[in-house]
């Protein structure tokens, strides 16, 4: 995501693919599987930023994010030859990162990244006007992240900071796309309230 970029969830289902996704990204992954070292360097260059931002936002520490990112890339290096769908690299990458993160949280006895009860959350997509100015930029997301529950924080980070489309977020979180949309809707509302209380209201 660029600094001030609005993304509609319906659009995100098939668009907004990063360099490591889609046909071109799949080719890069295949080149890695064929043993091209330069291709792996390019893959890391394309995805390390989004991966690190996700881990940093979920752990709150640069050093922890660095360690978990390194652990994730080691897992990628080991598992890449077995990846059967190169075009789905992004959700696979973040699933590995999520496992590493869950292990870290378990070891530190922090709040787990488990499913949440969304029985009362509306199964709707966000509409224009759901957030002031209809835009979330990284500064705004970071400003309120720490105050959000883990589930809402994670979906915002994956969608707005890691720039994953809705379908990829669903794969990473292990929930239907509709649940991702509901969780995003609720998380944005919560974030708006937090930022308003802190004087960030536009």
N, CA, C and O of each residue as an XYZ file, in Angstrom:
808
protein
N       0.834     -1.184      0.000
C       0.000      0.000      0.000
C       0.869      1.233      0.000
O       1.874      1.294      0.709
N       0.484      2.221     -0.797
C       1.187      3.485     -0.767
C       0.680      4.277      0.433
O      -0.287      3.863      1.073
N       1.303      5.388      0.748
C       1.022      6.084      1.991
C      -0.440      6.478      2.149
O      -0.959      6.476      3.266
N      -1.111      6.814      1.061
C      -2.519      7.180      1.195
C      -3.302      6.492      0.097
O      -3.636      7.104     -0.917
N      -3.594      5.209      0.305
C      -4.247      4.450     -0.740
C      -5.467      3.766     -0.182
O      -5.364      3.009      0.784
N      -6.620      4.014     -0.767
C      -7.840      3.350     -0.333
C      -8.027      2.092     -1.150
O      -7.785      2.079     -2.357
N      -8.468      1.011     -0.470
C      -8.705     -0.241     -1.171
C     -10.102     -0.713     -0.844
O     -10.472     -0.814      0.326
N     -10.878     -1.002     -1.870
C     -12.198     -1.563     -1.687
C     -12.077     -3.078     -1.605
O     -11.344     -3.681     -2.388
N     -12.786     -3.701     -0.666
C     -12.643     -5.144     -0.490
C     -13.000     -5.938     -1.728
O     -12.330     -6.922     -2.042
N     -14.044     -5.531     -2.440
C     -14.420     -6.271     -3.645
C     -13.320     -6.200     -4.679
O     -13.024     -7.184     -5.356
N     -12.714     -5.027     -4.797
C     -11.592     -4.840     -5.700
C     -10.438     -5.736     -5.298
O      -9.750     -6.308     -6.143
N     -10.235     -5.848     -3.992
C      -9.074     -6.575     -3.475
C      -9.148     -8.054     -3.744
O      -8.122     -8.732     -3.688
N     -10.337     -8.594     -4.038
C     -10.458    -10.019     -4.304
C      -9.551    -10.454     -5.443
O      -8.986    -11.547     -5.400
N      -9.403     -9.606     -6.470
C      -8.615    -10.054     -7.608
C      -7.549     -9.075     -8.029
O      -6.850     -9.305     -9.017
N      -7.409     -7.969     -7.287
C      -6.445     -6.967     -7.690
C      -5.482     -6.673     -6.559
O      -5.543     -7.302     -5.503
N      -4.591     -5.716     -6.779
C      -3.662     -5.296     -5.757
C      -2.587     -6.309     -5.473
O      -2.041     -6.341     -4.371
N      -2.267     -7.153     -6.465
C      -1.260     -8.171     -6.236
C       0.114     -7.550     -6.162
O       0.480     -6.719     -6.994
N       0.871     -7.956     -5.165
C       2.239     -7.467     -5.030
C       3.131     -8.210     -5.998
O       2.680     -9.104     -6.714
N       4.394     -7.838     -6.016
C       5.336     -8.388     -6.986
C       5.461     -9.901     -6.878
O       5.737    -10.572     -7.872
N       5.262    -10.443     -5.686
C       5.398    -11.882     -5.494
C       4.141    -12.653     -5.779
O       4.134    -13.875     -5.630
N       3.056    -11.984     -6.192
C       1.801    -12.647     -6.486
C       1.488    -12.542     -7.976
O       2.128    -11.781     -8.702
N       0.498    -13.312     -8.421
C       0.092    -13.257     -9.813
C       1.047    -13.995    -10.717
O       1.945    -14.699    -10.254
N       0.847    -13.829    -12.024
C       1.619    -14.587    -13.008
C       3.109    -14.288    -12.936
O       3.929    -15.206    -12.939
N       3.467    -12.990    -12.870
C       4.880    -12.638    -12.791
C       5.518    -13.123    -11.511
O       6.651    -13.605    -11.518
N       4.784    -12.997    -10.395
C       5.293    -13.468     -9.119
C       5.441    -14.969     -9.090
O       6.384    -15.494     -8.498
N       4.513    -15.668     -9.727
C       4.585    -17.129     -9.784
C       5.839    -17.571    -10.521
O       6.486    -18.546    -10.139
N       6.176    -16.843    -11.584
C       7.385    -17.157    -12.334
C       8.624    -16.977    -11.465
O       9.567    -17.764    -11.542
N       8.614    -15.935    -10.640
C       9.730    -15.698     -9.731
C       9.868    -16.850     -8.738
O      10.977    -17.300     -8.449
N       8.742    -17.320     -8.222
C       8.762    -18.448     -7.286
C       9.278    -19.704     -7.973
O      10.068    -20.450     -7.395
N       8.833    -19.943     -9.213
C       9.302    -21.112     -9.959
C      10.807    -21.035    -10.182
O      11.508    -22.042    -10.081
N      11.299    -19.842    -10.486
C      12.749    -19.673    -10.656
C      13.488    -20.029     -9.364
O      14.562    -20.629     -9.396
N      12.898    -19.651     -8.234
C      13.489    -20.026     -6.946
C      13.513    -21.541     -6.784
O      14.497    -22.118     -6.323
N      12.401    -22.173     -7.174
C      12.312    -23.621     -7.044
C      13.312    -24.339     -7.943
O      13.707    -25.472     -7.670
N      13.712    -23.671     -9.009
C      14.709    -24.238     -9.918
C      16.135    -23.965     -9.442
O      17.103    -24.374    -10.083
N      16.250    -23.270     -8.313
C      17.569    -23.073     -7.721
C      18.279    -21.781     -8.076
O      19.480    -21.657     -7.836
N      17.567    -20.813     -8.645
C      18.199    -19.540     -8.991
C      18.343    -18.672     -7.739
O      17.350    -18.205     -7.179
N      19.563    -18.466     -7.316
C      19.801    -17.678     -6.105
C      19.332    -16.238     -6.253
O      18.781    -15.658     -5.317
N      19.551    -15.664     -7.426
C      19.136    -14.284     -7.657
C      17.618    -14.141     -7.528
O      17.122    -13.120     -7.051
N      16.890    -15.168     -7.954
C      15.432    -15.130     -7.860
C      14.991    -15.085     -6.401
O      14.046    -14.375     -6.058
N      15.671    -15.840     -5.546
C      15.310    -15.822     -4.121
C      15.618    -14.458     -3.516
O      14.860    -13.961     -2.684
N      16.717    -13.859     -3.926
C      17.048    -12.512     -3.454
C      15.952    -11.527     -3.855
O      15.559    -10.669     -3.065
N      15.463    -11.657     -5.086
C      14.391    -10.783     -5.563
C      13.101    -11.027     -4.780
O      12.357    -10.092     -4.486
N      12.845    -12.286     -4.449
C      11.640    -12.638     -3.701
C      11.686    -12.024     -2.301
O      10.696    -11.474     -1.820
N      12.835    -12.126     -1.665
C      12.996    -11.528     -0.339
C      12.850    -10.011     -0.423
O      12.206     -9.397      0.427
N      13.449     -9.412     -1.449
C      13.364     -7.958     -1.618
C      11.905     -7.516     -1.792
O      11.505     -6.467     -1.288
N      11.121     -8.320     -2.505
C       9.731     -7.960     -2.768
C       8.846     -8.091     -1.531
O       7.907     -7.316     -1.354
N       9.145     -9.073     -0.673
C       8.221     -9.402      0.404
C       8.713     -9.140      1.815
O       7.933     -9.227      2.764
N      10.004     -8.819      1.976
C      10.505     -8.648      3.346
C       9.848     -7.459      4.047
O       9.541     -7.536      5.236
N       9.633     -6.370      3.326
C       9.005     -5.190      3.933
C       7.618     -5.482      4.482
O       7.372     -5.247      5.665
N       6.691     -5.994      3.651
C       5.360     -6.331      4.165
C       5.404     -7.351      5.300
O       4.663     -7.234      6.276
N       6.284     -8.358      5.166
C       6.414     -9.379      6.204
C       6.870     -8.750      7.518
O       6.297     -9.034      8.570
N       7.895     -7.901      7.467
C       8.426     -7.283      8.677
C       7.399     -6.362      9.314
O       7.272     -6.325     10.538
N       6.660     -5.612      8.490
C       5.639     -4.716      9.044
C       4.564     -5.505      9.781
O       4.091     -5.088     10.838
N       4.188     -6.635      9.224
C       3.195     -7.503      9.883
C       3.719     -7.970     11.242
O       3.027     -7.852     12.253
N       4.938     -8.498     11.261
C       5.512     -9.030     12.495
C       5.771     -7.922     13.514
O       5.571     -8.117     14.712
N       6.217     -6.760     13.036
C       6.466     -5.627     13.934
C       5.173     -5.148     14.578
O       5.134     -4.860     15.774
N       4.119     -5.066     13.778
C       2.842     -4.584     14.306
C       2.231     -5.567     15.296
O       1.545     -5.161     16.234
N       2.475     -6.845     15.093
C       1.875     -7.856     15.959
C       2.690     -8.116     17.221
O       2.158     -8.647     18.195
N       3.975     -7.749     17.220
C       4.811     -8.008     18.389
C       5.187     -6.744     19.136
O       5.437     -6.790     20.340
N       5.231     -5.611     18.439
C       5.571     -4.355     19.071
C       7.056     -4.127     19.256
O       7.451     -3.176     19.930
N       7.890     -4.977     18.675
C       9.327     -4.802     18.850
C      10.113     -5.065     17.591
O       9.879     -6.058     16.902
N      11.055     -4.173     17.281
C      11.878     -4.334     16.083
C      12.714     -5.605     16.145
O      12.792     -6.353     15.171
N      13.340     -5.846     17.295
C      14.208     -7.015     17.421
C      13.450     -8.317     17.267
O      13.920     -9.240     16.602
N      12.283     -8.393     17.876
C      11.458     -9.603     17.764
C      11.021     -9.794     16.319
O      11.038    -10.911     15.803
N      10.629     -8.702     15.665
C      10.220     -8.786     14.263
C      11.363     -9.268     13.392
O      11.158    -10.075     12.486
N      12.572     -8.778     13.662
C      13.752     -9.221     12.908
C      13.961    -10.730     13.065
O      14.177    -11.443     12.085
N      13.891    -11.203     14.314
C      14.112    -12.627     14.582
C      13.045    -13.497     13.914
O      13.356    -14.526     13.315
N      11.795    -13.072     14.025
C      10.705    -13.858     13.449
C      10.737    -13.815     11.922
O      10.396    -14.799     11.265
N      11.146    -12.673     11.356
C      11.273    -12.587      9.900
C      12.355    -13.546      9.413
O      12.180    -14.236      8.408
N      13.468    -13.582     10.133
C      14.543    -14.508      9.760
C      14.062    -15.957      9.861
O      14.348    -16.780      8.991
N      13.333    -16.254     10.927
C      12.785    -17.605     11.099
C      11.824    -17.957      9.963
O      11.804    -19.084      9.467
N      11.032    -16.965      9.568
C      10.074    -17.190      8.477
C      10.788    -17.476      7.163
O      10.412    -18.395      6.436
N      11.820    -16.690      6.858
C      12.542    -16.892      5.598
C      13.280    -18.224      5.574
O      13.432    -18.835      4.516
N      13.735    -18.672      6.734
C      14.342    -20.008      6.794
C      13.284    -21.064      6.467
O      13.550    -22.023      5.742
N      12.077    -20.871      7.015
C      10.980    -21.787      6.709
C      10.611    -21.761      5.239
O      10.312    -22.798      4.649
N      10.633    -20.563      4.643
C      10.344    -20.435      3.209
C      11.393    -21.179      2.393
O      11.061    -21.920      1.468
N      12.641    -20.980      2.735
C      13.732    -21.623      2.000
C      13.604    -23.144      2.046
O      13.849    -23.829      1.054
N      13.221    -23.654      3.198
C      13.071    -25.106      3.347
C      11.842    -25.640      2.619
O      11.872    -26.723      2.035
N      10.765    -24.866      2.662
C       9.513    -25.369      2.124
C       9.238    -25.027      0.680
O       8.356    -25.623      0.063
N       9.980    -24.071      0.122
C       9.710    -23.594     -1.230
C       9.701    -24.696     -2.295
O       8.844    -24.667     -3.178
N      10.620    -25.665     -2.245
C      10.586    -26.713     -3.271
C       9.273    -27.504     -3.287
O       8.914    -28.090     -4.308
N       8.559    -27.523     -2.157
C       7.320    -28.299     -2.065
C       6.067    -27.483     -2.343
O       4.962    -28.025     -2.360
N       6.236    -26.175     -2.562
C       5.073    -25.320     -2.818
C       4.475    -25.658     -4.178
O       5.124    -25.467     -5.207
N       3.255    -26.154     -4.190
C       2.636    -26.635     -5.430
C       1.935    -25.544     -6.216
O       1.720    -25.689     -7.419
N       1.574    -24.449     -5.551
C       0.878    -23.352     -6.237
C       1.706    -22.070     -6.109
O       1.456    -21.256     -5.220
N       2.676    -21.894     -6.984
C       3.555    -20.715     -6.901
C       2.806    -19.391     -6.902
O       3.272    -18.420     -6.306
N       1.654    -19.334     -7.559
C       0.880    -18.097     -7.618
C       0.242    -17.714     -6.299
O      -0.278    -16.608     -6.155
N       0.280    -18.628     -5.327
C      -0.302    -18.351     -4.013
C       0.796    -18.197     -2.963
O       0.615    -18.564     -1.802
N       1.926    -17.654     -3.382
C       3.058    -17.512     -2.481
C       2.739    -16.638     -1.270
O       3.116    -16.978     -0.149
N       2.045    -15.510     -1.483
C       1.815    -14.555     -0.393
C       1.087    -15.178      0.796
O       1.588    -15.088      1.917
N      -0.077    -15.808      0.600
C      -0.734    -16.404      1.767
C       0.109    -17.500      2.416
O       0.081    -17.676      3.634
N       0.863    -18.238      1.588
C       1.745    -19.282      2.133
C       2.823    -18.649      3.010
O       3.101    -19.144      4.102
N       3.434    -17.552      2.537
C       4.465    -16.849      3.294
C       3.929    -16.373      4.636
O       4.558    -16.585      5.673
N       2.765    -15.729      4.617
C       2.232    -15.171      5.852
C       1.685    -16.247      6.783
O       1.598    -16.034      7.993
N       1.317    -17.393      6.232
C       0.931    -18.512      7.087
C       2.132    -19.025      7.867
O       2.019    -19.342      9.051
N       3.280    -19.108      7.205
C       4.521    -19.499      7.889
C       4.860    -18.469      8.964
O       5.223    -18.831     10.083
N       4.743    -17.195      8.626
C       5.033    -16.130      9.587
C       4.075    -16.197     10.771
O       4.475    -15.978     11.914
N       2.828    -16.495     10.496
C       1.821    -16.554     11.563
C       2.121    -17.694     12.532
O       1.927    -17.559     13.740
N       2.598    -18.823     11.993
C       2.975    -19.941     12.869
C       4.157    -19.551     13.757
O       4.174    -19.838     14.954
N       5.147    -18.888     13.141
C       6.307    -18.443     13.922
C       5.869    -17.453     14.998
O       6.365    -17.485     16.124
N       4.941    -16.580     14.642
C       4.428    -15.598     15.586
C       3.664    -16.274     16.721
O       3.828    -15.916     17.887
N       2.830    -17.251     16.374
C       2.060    -17.968     17.392
C       2.991    -18.696     18.366
O       2.746    -18.709     19.572
N       4.054    -19.298     17.839
C       5.036    -19.969     18.697
C       5.693    -18.967     19.644
O       5.885    -19.247     20.827
N       6.033    -17.799     19.107
C       6.651    -16.753     19.925
C       5.698    -16.301     21.031
O       6.101    -16.161     22.186
N       4.437    -16.074     20.675
C       3.461    -15.623     21.664
C       3.226    -16.680     22.737
O       3.013    -16.357     23.906
N       3.267    -17.945     22.326
C       3.121    -19.031     23.287
C       4.285    -19.042     24.272
O       4.099    -19.185     25.480
N       5.488    -18.889     23.726
C       6.681    -18.893     24.575
C       6.677    -17.707     25.533
O       7.102    -17.832     26.682
N       6.198    -16.559     25.063
C       6.197    -15.365     25.905
C       4.906    -15.220     26.698
O       4.733    -14.271     27.463
N       4.005    -16.176     26.504
C       2.709    -16.188     27.201
C       1.916    -14.917     26.939
O       1.201    -14.418     27.808
N       2.059    -14.407     25.725
C       1.277    -13.235     25.328
C      -0.075    -13.698     24.802
O      -0.339    -14.896     24.699
N      -0.927    -12.729     24.471
C      -2.263    -13.065     23.980
C      -2.157    -13.851     22.679
O      -1.479    -13.409     21.752
N      -2.813    -15.008     22.590
C      -2.729    -15.837     21.380
C      -3.464    -15.228     20.205
O      -4.317    -14.355     20.365
N      -3.113    -15.710     19.009
C      -3.786    -15.248     17.791
C      -4.876    -16.240     17.417
O      -4.831    -16.840     16.343
N      -5.821    -16.410     18.267
C      -6.870    -17.395     18.018
C      -8.063    -16.773     17.331
O      -8.115    -15.557     17.149
N      -9.040    -17.609     16.942
C     -10.264    -17.081     16.335
C     -11.067    -16.317     17.368
O     -10.963    -16.578     18.566
N     -11.861    -15.379     16.903
C     -12.700    -14.618     17.827
C     -14.152    -14.862     17.484
O     -14.477    -15.262     16.366
N     -15.023    -14.621     18.447
C     -16.447    -14.809     18.243
C     -16.994    -13.612     17.485
O     -17.041    -12.500     18.011
N     -17.407    -13.844     16.253
C     -17.933    -12.753     15.426
C     -19.435    -12.885     15.213
O     -19.977    -12.398     14.221
N     -20.095    -13.543     16.146
C     -21.531    -13.775     15.981
C     -22.300    -12.466     15.866
O     -23.304    -12.387     15.159
N     -21.820    -11.437     16.569
C     -22.530    -10.163     16.547
C     -22.008     -9.200     15.481
O     -22.547     -8.106     15.310
N     -20.969     -9.606     14.773
C     -20.396     -8.714     13.761
C     -21.165     -8.848     12.456
O     -21.457     -9.967     12.034
N     -21.500     -7.744     11.807
C     -22.269     -7.811     10.562
C     -21.447     -8.374      9.414
O     -20.295     -7.982      9.223
N     -22.029     -9.289      8.648
C     -21.359     -9.848      7.471
C     -21.550     -8.885      6.301
O     -22.340     -9.147      5.394
N     -20.828     -7.785      6.330
C     -20.972     -6.766      5.288
C     -19.597     -6.301      4.868
O     -18.617     -6.449      5.598
N     -19.545     -5.738      3.681
C     -18.293     -5.120      3.238
C     -18.319     -3.654      3.627
O     -19.384     -3.050      3.755
N     -17.154     -3.098      3.811
C     -17.072     -1.685      4.158
C     -17.519     -0.843      2.970
O     -17.194     -1.139      1.820
N     -18.255      0.193      3.266
C     -18.749      1.095      2.229
C     -17.999      2.417      2.328
O     -17.417      2.726      3.368
N     -18.012      3.208      1.235
C     -17.393      4.529      1.311
C     -17.946      5.309      2.492
O     -19.157      5.331      2.713
N     -17.079      5.938      3.237
C     -17.511      6.692      4.402
C     -17.388      5.927      5.697
O     -17.641      6.490      6.763
N     -17.004      4.648      5.644
C     -16.836      3.888      6.871
C     -15.684      4.405      7.706
O     -15.659      4.216      8.922
N     -14.727      5.060      7.057
C     -13.609      5.652      7.789
C     -13.447      7.078      7.300
O     -13.636      7.348      6.114
N     -13.103      7.989      8.187
C     -12.972      9.393      7.760
C     -12.084      9.548      6.534
O     -10.952      9.064      6.512
N     -12.595     10.215      5.532
C     -11.827     10.440      4.316
C     -11.740      9.202      3.450
O     -11.146      9.252      2.373
N     -12.329      8.064      3.896
C     -12.320      6.814      3.140
C     -10.912      6.331      2.825
O     -10.714      5.578      1.872
N      -9.928      6.759      3.621
C      -8.545      6.371      3.393
C      -7.903      6.004      4.725
O      -8.072      6.704      5.724
N      -7.165      4.897      4.725
C      -6.326      4.564      5.875
C      -4.884      4.648      5.403
O      -4.510      3.965      4.450
N      -4.068      5.471      6.049
C      -2.665      5.433      5.705
C      -1.897      4.745      6.832
O      -2.443      4.487      7.905
N      -0.642      4.457      6.575
C       0.129      3.658      7.535
C       0.273      4.360      8.886
O       0.247      3.711      9.932
N       0.422      5.671      8.860
C       0.574      6.392     10.119
C      -0.673      6.241     10.975
O      -0.580      6.051     12.188
N      -1.837      6.325     10.346
C      -3.091      6.194     11.089
C      -3.262      4.785     11.634
O      -3.668      4.597     12.782
N      -2.951      3.796     10.803
C      -3.078      2.413     11.256
C      -2.159      2.182     12.452
O      -2.584      1.630     13.467
N      -0.894      2.606     12.330
C       0.054      2.416     13.431
C      -0.388      3.147     14.693
O      -0.173      2.668     15.806
N      -1.011      4.316     14.507
C      -1.378      5.140     15.650
C      -2.334      4.439     16.603
O      -2.295      4.686     17.808
N      -3.187      3.574     16.082
C      -4.170      2.933     16.948
C      -4.020      1.440     17.098
O      -4.812      0.816     17.804
N      -3.025      0.843     16.455
C      -2.902     -0.620     16.445
C      -2.788     -1.235     17.831
O      -3.457     -2.222     18.137
N      -1.948     -0.655     18.660
C      -1.666     -1.275     19.955
C      -2.913     -1.392     20.823
O      -2.979     -2.251     21.701
N      -3.901     -0.535     20.583
C      -5.106     -0.551     21.405
C      -6.150     -1.539     20.894
O      -7.163     -1.762     21.556
N      -5.914     -2.133     19.725
C      -6.885     -3.065     19.156
C      -6.656     -4.488     19.672
O      -5.520     -4.861     19.966
N      -7.725     -5.286     19.784
C      -7.566     -6.706     20.115
C      -6.759     -7.396     19.014
O      -6.741     -6.908     17.884
N      -6.088     -8.518     19.309
C      -5.224     -9.183     18.330
C      -5.891     -9.493     16.989
O      -5.284     -9.279     15.939
N      -7.127     -9.992     17.006
C      -7.775    -10.385     15.752
C      -8.006     -9.191     14.838
O      -7.762     -9.263     13.634
N      -8.483     -8.086     15.424
C      -8.737     -6.893     14.619
C      -7.426     -6.257     14.160
O      -7.316     -5.779     13.031
N      -6.437     -6.259     15.048
C      -5.132     -5.712     14.688
C      -4.542     -6.493     13.523
O      -4.014     -5.904     12.579
N      -4.630     -7.819     13.590
C      -3.995     -8.649     12.571
C      -4.618     -8.442     11.195
O      -3.899     -8.354     10.199
N      -5.943     -8.363     11.127
C      -6.576     -8.220      9.817
C      -6.260     -6.852      9.209
O      -6.100     -6.738      7.994
N      -6.170     -5.818     10.043
C      -5.801     -4.503      9.525
C      -4.371     -4.497      9.000
O      -4.081     -3.915      7.955
N      -3.488     -5.151      9.737
C      -2.084     -5.194      9.319
C      -1.936     -5.950      8.011
O      -1.246     -5.486      7.103
N      -2.576     -7.107      7.903
C      -2.471     -7.902      6.673
C      -3.021     -7.150      5.470
O      -2.436     -7.181      4.388
N      -4.152     -6.472      5.666
C      -4.813     -5.817      4.533
C      -4.180     -4.473      4.188
O      -3.959     -4.165      3.017
N      -3.888     -3.670      5.222
C      -3.433     -2.302      4.956
C      -1.919     -2.136      4.973
O      -1.398     -1.286      4.250
N      -1.197     -2.910      5.768
C       0.250     -2.758      5.842
C       0.991     -3.795      5.006
O       2.004     -3.481      4.381
N       0.487     -5.040      4.993
C       1.104     -6.061      4.144
C       0.518     -6.029      2.740
O       1.057     -6.657      1.828
N      -0.596     -5.296      2.555
C      -1.206     -5.092      1.243
C      -1.707     -6.386      0.610
O      -1.637     -6.550     -0.608
N      -2.211     -7.303      1.432
C      -2.777     -8.546      0.901
C      -4.237     -8.326      0.511
O      -4.966     -7.630      1.219
N      -4.670     -8.908     -0.602
C      -6.083     -8.820     -0.958
C      -6.927     -9.655      0.009
O      -6.400    -10.468      0.768
N      -8.226     -9.443     -0.032
C      -9.131    -10.108      0.901
C      -8.982    -11.629      0.865
O      -8.937    -12.275      1.912
N      -8.905    -12.198     -0.340
C      -8.823    -13.658     -0.465
C      -7.551    -14.195      0.185
O      -7.578    -15.247      0.824
N      -6.440    -13.481      0.026
C      -5.186    -13.922      0.639
C      -5.253    -13.792      2.156
O      -4.747    -14.657      2.871
N      -5.866    -12.730      2.653
C      -6.064    -12.582      4.095
C      -6.866    -13.763      4.646
O      -6.559    -14.302      5.710
N      -7.891    -14.148      3.902
C      -8.720    -15.270      4.333
C      -7.905    -16.552      4.418
O      -8.065    -17.330      5.358
N      -7.034    -16.776      3.443
C      -6.179    -17.964      3.456
C      -5.254    -17.962      4.673
O      -5.094    -18.981      5.345
N      -4.655    -16.816      4.946
C      -3.717    -16.711      6.066
C      -4.433    -16.943      7.399
O      -3.926    -17.654      8.267
N      -5.603    -16.344      7.551
C      -6.323    -16.407      8.812
C      -7.147    -17.682      8.965
O      -7.606    -18.001     10.061
N      -7.335    -18.410      7.862
C      -8.113    -19.643      7.919
C      -9.594    -19.408      8.120
O     -10.269    -20.201      8.777
N     -10.110    -18.311      7.552
C     -11.529    -17.978      7.670
C     -12.071    -17.641      6.284
O     -11.285    -17.375      5.374
N     -13.389    -17.645      6.096
C     -13.970    -17.269      4.804
C     -13.728    -15.790      4.495
O     -13.573    -14.987      5.415
N     -13.692    -15.421      3.204
C     -13.522    -14.007      2.840
C     -14.559    -13.094      3.485
O     -14.250    -11.956      3.839
N     -15.789    -13.587      3.639
C     -16.823    -12.771      4.272
C     -16.480    -12.415      5.708
O     -16.801    -11.324      6.181
N     -15.829    -13.338      6.397
C     -15.408    -13.068      7.773
C     -14.304    -12.031      7.802
O     -14.263    -11.185      8.695
N     -13.397    -12.095      6.812
C     -12.351    -11.080      6.717
C     -12.980     -9.705      6.536
O     -12.567     -8.740      7.178
N     -13.977     -9.616      5.663
C     -14.642     -8.335      5.415
C     -15.330     -7.827      6.683
O     -15.266     -6.639      6.999
N     -15.987     -8.735      7.404
C     -16.648     -8.340      8.652
C     -15.635     -7.872      9.680
O     -15.857     -6.887     10.384
N     -14.519     -8.590      9.761
C     -13.491     -8.253     10.734
C     -12.856     -6.900     10.379
O     -12.565     -6.094     11.263
N     -12.645     -6.661      9.078
C     -12.121     -5.365      8.637
C     -13.097     -4.242      8.974
O     -12.696     -3.176      9.442
N     -14.359     -4.487      8.735
C     -15.391     -3.498      9.015
C     -15.358     -3.117     10.492
O     -15.362     -1.939     10.849
N     -15.325     -4.148     11.344
C     -15.317     -3.901     12.781
C     -14.006     -3.238     13.221
O     -14.019     -2.321     14.042
N     -12.885     -3.698     12.678
C     -11.586     -3.154     13.068
C     -11.476     -1.682     12.686
O     -10.931     -0.885     13.450
N     -11.980     -1.316     11.526
C     -11.926      0.085     11.092
C     -12.761      0.968     12.006
O     -12.363      2.077     12.362
N     -13.940      0.445     12.381
C     -14.791      1.208     13.290
C     -14.080      1.427     14.621
O     -14.089      2.529     15.168
N     -13.471      0.372     15.128
C     -12.755      0.464     16.400
C     -11.583      1.429     16.284
O     -11.344      2.237     17.180
N     -10.854      1.340     15.177
C      -9.703      2.212     14.976
C     -10.145      3.664     14.858
O      -9.492      4.566     15.384
N     -11.247      3.881     14.173
C     -11.766      5.250     14.045
C     -12.086      5.833     15.422
O     -11.768      6.988     15.705
N     -12.712      5.029     16.265
C     -13.057      5.504     17.607
C     -11.800      5.821     18.421
O     -11.745      6.822     19.136
N     -10.791      4.951     18.298
C      -9.541      5.158     19.029
C      -8.868      6.451     18.583
O      -8.438      7.257     19.409
N      -8.780      6.643     17.249
C      -8.109      7.832     16.726
C      -8.885      9.102     17.066
O      -8.294     10.148     17.334
N     -10.215      8.999     17.054
C     -11.040     10.160     17.408
C     -10.795     10.562     18.859
O     -10.677     11.746     19.173
N     -10.721      9.563     19.740
C     -10.465      9.844     21.160
C      -9.101     10.502     21.360
O      -8.911     11.291     22.286
N      -8.164     10.172     20.492
C      -6.808     10.711     20.634
C      -6.600     12.005     19.846
O      -5.484     12.515     19.753
N      -7.691     12.526     19.281
C      -7.598     13.805     18.587
C      -7.137     13.718     17.146
O      -6.683     14.709     16.573
N      -7.253     12.509     16.545
C      -6.853     12.350     15.150
C      -8.023     12.539     14.193
O      -7.878     12.349     12.985
N      -9.176     12.911     14.728
C     -10.376     13.031     13.886
C     -10.160     14.092     12.825
O      -9.611     15.165     13.079
N     -10.628     13.739     11.581
C     -10.503     14.700     10.490
C     -11.763     15.546     10.405
O     -11.861     16.422      9.546
